[in-house]
Amino acid sequence: MIVVVGGGVVGLFAAYYLKREGVDVALVEARDIAHSSRAAAGVLEFTKFELNRINVGGYASRYLKMIRSGKAALRRIDPLWLLTYLKMYGRDPGADVWAFMSEMAQFSKREYFRLAEESNDFELREEPVYEVVDEVEKEVDSLRRDPLRPRFEVGELDGRRVIVYLDAVVVSTDLLADRLVRELSGVKIIKKRAAELEDKHLVLEDGERLAVDGVVFASGWWCRRMGVPVAPLKGYGVRAAAAQKPGKTIADFVGGVFVVPFSRWVKITGRFDVDPYPDLKYLDKVLEAARRWVPSFEVFDTAVGYRPCTPDGLPILERRGDAVIATGTCRLGWTYGPAMGKLAAELALGRRGDTPLTTRRFR
Ligand SMILES: Cc1cc2nc3c(=O)[nH]c(=O)nc-3n(C[C@H](O)[C@H](O)[C@H](O)COP(=O)(O)OP(=O)(O)OC[C@H]3O[C@@H](n4cnc5c(N)ncnc54)[C@H](O)[C@@H]3O)c2cc1C
């Protein structure tokens, strides 16, 4: 049996592909399925990576500026992560890694369209995203530097020049998480916390021991317990009922909020805090910013999400003995979810060699 630890988007897709291979698979999730992943806006950016690259030159000072203006908070940082970040600062992983990321993105896109063709019960739609930014020209430069070559144009929204990102696909992460759970019918889902992998057994927190052939650790930023440099970049995702929804998907980087309309609700997301605590301390700021785009709404569901971020913003996909580690997608976990799950499944089954995304790059 192969056990997947973590029922976020990466773990759900890993279990999905293992099931499709006819493998005996179980999913272990300490809390509710996708409690953290559900917070996401659901904007899939298959050709845009620049925002994830938290180690490009100049990023640290931009982030400090965000902290000073109250748009981000740094509440607790792991010293080992910080040291690795300083070491990786300004490093570009090279063309082969970007080619690999681009293949992962295109695989994920194909898979989302295949799932939607079977049944579009997660409101997938291809549409431009309107990005409100501080300085349009600077953003244009940054998009031109993006190794994944996004298609975009400069447009207008609410009387303001904005970036219109043309390659976006939007999905409801709430509905997609539910769909993936339905796809996993027959897979044993165990609501417990995994403690350790010991001698071909996954030991759960209550002492239960599961005999395993392999384990996929898709446990988000909690993978740090395995010595993996990954930090929790916390944000909130709320679903709100609104009589008048915006007609577009808006990524307002000035206000610090994404507003995405769906048929039954508006998804409002925001914050990028280095923060492992589960409270709602900065939620009001996000809701306040959203009022610019949806003047009146009523929140009926709030999720706290932790983007698992590595010091270079690239994911980790690595086999260590009987374990596979699949984490580190940062802002783009839904965008890369299918590819992360598929590669983790292949690594667990011994059907492929190492990826260029191992932790060896941090040494
Ligand atoms: C506000 C916000 C907006 C976002 N918007 C987007 C977006 O528009 N597009 C996009 O592509 N991405 C977006 N993201 C990023 C995306 O949500 C994340 O990259 C993704 O959720 C990471 O998924 P994961 O499965 O790796 O980790 P997680 O979702 O963190 O899942 C890990 C799971 O493992 C479980 N777990 C941990 N340890 C154990 C253990 N020992 N035993 C059992 N279970 C355990 C946890 O409870 C958790 O459920 C957003 C994130 C946030 C917070």
The ligand as an SDF file (V2000), in Angstrom:
LIG
                    3D

 53 58  0  0  0  0  0  0  0  0999 V2000
   -4.9030   33.0940    0.0650 C   0  0  0  0  0  0  0  0  0  0  0  0
   -4.3050   32.1420   -0.9290 C   0  0  0  0  0  0  0  0  0  0  0  0
   -4.5800   32.2840   -2.2820 C   0  0  0  0  0  0  0  0  0  0  0  0
   -4.0270   31.4010   -3.2110 C   0  0  0  0  0  0  0  0  0  0  0  0
   -4.3760   31.5110   -4.5370 N   0  0  0  0  0  0  0  0  0  0  0  0
   -3.8830   30.6180   -5.4300 C   0  0  0  0  0  0  0  0  0  0  0  0
   -4.2890   30.6850   -6.7800 C   0  0  0  0  0  0  0  0  0  0  0  0
   -5.1050   31.5260   -7.1510 O   0  0  0  0  0  0  0  0  0  0  0  0
   -3.7420   29.8030   -7.6690 N   0  0  0  0  0  0  0  0  0  0  0  0
   -2.8570   28.8320   -7.2680 C   0  0  0  0  0  0  0  0  0  0  0  0
   -2.3840   28.0720   -8.1200 O   0  0  0  0  0  0  0  0  0  0  0  0
   -2.4890   28.7360   -5.9750 N   0  0  0  0  0  0  0  0  0  0  0  0
   -2.9710   29.5990   -5.0620 C   0  0  0  0  0  0  0  0  0  0  0  0
   -2.5900   29.5260   -3.7380 N   0  0  0  0  0  0  0  0  0  0  0  0
   -1.5290   28.5730   -3.3510 C   0  0  0  0  0  0  0  0  0  0  0  0
   -2.0610   27.1800   -3.0730 C   0  0  0  0  0  0  0  0  0  0  0  0
   -3.2320   27.2300   -2.3230 O   0  0  0  0  0  0  0  0  0  0  0  0
   -1.0120   26.3780   -2.3240 C   0  0  0  0  0  0  0  0  0  0  0  0
    0.1720   26.3610   -3.0890 O   0  0  0  0  0  0  0  0  0  0  0  0
   -1.4940   24.9520   -2.1090 C   0  0  0  0  0  0  0  0  0  0  0  0
   -2.6580   24.9590   -1.3430 O   0  0  0  0  0  0  0  0  0  0  0  0
   -0.4560   24.0710   -1.4630 C   0  0  0  0  0  0  0  0  0  0  0  0
   -1.0050   22.7980   -1.4270 O   0  0  0  0  0  0  0  0  0  0  0  0
   -0.3260   21.5750   -0.6910 P   0  0  0  0  0  0  0  0  0  0  0  0
   -1.1860   20.3900   -0.9510 O   0  0  0  0  0  0  0  0  0  0  0  0
    1.1080   21.5050   -1.0610 O   0  0  0  0  0  0  0  0  0  0  0  0
   -0.3290   21.9700    0.8520 O   0  0  0  0  0  0  0  0  0  0  0  0
   -1.5290   22.2000    1.8740 P   0  0  0  0  0  0  0  0  0  0  0  0
   -2.7280   22.7280    1.2210 O   0  0  0  0  0  0  0  0  0  0  0  0
   -0.9700   22.9500    3.0100 O   0  0  0  0  0  0  0  0  0  0  0  0
   -1.8840   20.7230    2.3240 O   0  0  0  0  0  0  0  0  0  0  0  0
   -1.1030   19.9940    3.2120 C   0  0  0  0  0  0  0  0  0  0  0  0
   -2.0310   19.1620    4.0620 C   0  0  0  0  0  0  0  0  0  0  0  0
   -1.2670   18.2490    4.8480 O   0  0  0  0  0  0  0  0  0  0  0  0
   -1.8980   18.1120    6.0870 C   0  0  0  0  0  0  0  0  0  0  0  0
   -0.8870   17.6180    7.0180 N   0  0  0  0  0  0  0  0  0  0  0  0
    0.2580   18.2430    7.3870 C   0  0  0  0  0  0  0  0  0  0  0  0
    0.9730   17.4610    8.2170 N   0  0  0  0  0  0  0  0  0  0  0  0
    0.2660   16.3160    8.3820 C   0  0  0  0  0  0  0  0  0  0  0  0
    0.4840   15.1210    9.1200 C   0  0  0  0  0  0  0  0  0  0  0  0
    1.5910   14.9410    9.8580 N   0  0  0  0  0  0  0  0  0  0  0  0
   -0.4610   14.1410    9.0790 N   0  0  0  0  0  0  0  0  0  0  0  0
   -1.5830   14.3050    8.3350 C   0  0  0  0  0  0  0  0  0  0  0  0
   -1.8320   15.4290    7.6110 N   0  0  0  0  0  0  0  0  0  0  0  0
   -0.9210   16.4100    7.6270 C   0  0  0  0  0  0  0  0  0  0  0  0
   -2.3890   19.4950    6.4150 C   0  0  0  0  0  0  0  0  0  0  0  0
   -3.4260   19.4740    7.3840 O   0  0  0  0  0  0  0  0  0  0  0  0
   -2.8420   19.9870    5.0390 C   0  0  0  0  0  0  0  0  0  0  0  0
   -4.2040   19.7390    4.8000 O   0  0  0  0  0  0  0  0  0  0  0  0
   -3.1470   30.3740   -2.7810 C   0  0  0  0  0  0  0  0  0  0  0  0
   -2.8850   30.2340   -1.4180 C   0  0  0  0  0  0  0  0  0  0  0  0
   -3.4570   31.0940   -0.4990 C   0  0  0  0  0  0  0  0  0  0  0  0
   -3.1730   30.8910    0.9630 C   0  0  0  0  0  0  0  0  0  0  0  0
  1  2  1  0
  2  3  1  0
  2 52  2  0
  3  4  2  0
  4  5  1  0
  4 50  1  0
  5  6  2  0
  6  7  1  0
  6 13  1  0
  7  8  2  0
  7  9  1  0
  9 10  1  0
 10 11  2  0
 10 12  1  0
 12 13  2  0
 13 14  1  0
 14 15  1  0
 14 50  1  0
 15 16  1  0
 16 17  1  0
 16 18  1  0
 18 19  1  0
 18 20  1  0
 20 21  1  0
 20 22  1  0
 22 23  1  0
 23 24  1  0
 24 25  2  0
 24 26  1  0
 24 27  1  0
 27 28  1  0
 28 29  2  0
 28 30  1  0
 28 31  1  0
 31 32  1  0
 32 33  1  0
 33 34  1  0
 33 48  1  0
 34 35  1  0
 35 36  1  0
 35 46  1  0
 36 37  1  0
 36 45  1  0
 37 38  2  0
 38 39  1  0
 39 40  1  0
 39 45  2  0
 40 41  1  0
 40 42  2  0
 42 43  1  0
 43 44  2  0
 44 45  1  0
 46 47  1  0
 46 48  1  0
 48 49  1  0
 50 51  2  0
 51 52  1  0
 52 53  1  0
M  END
$$$$
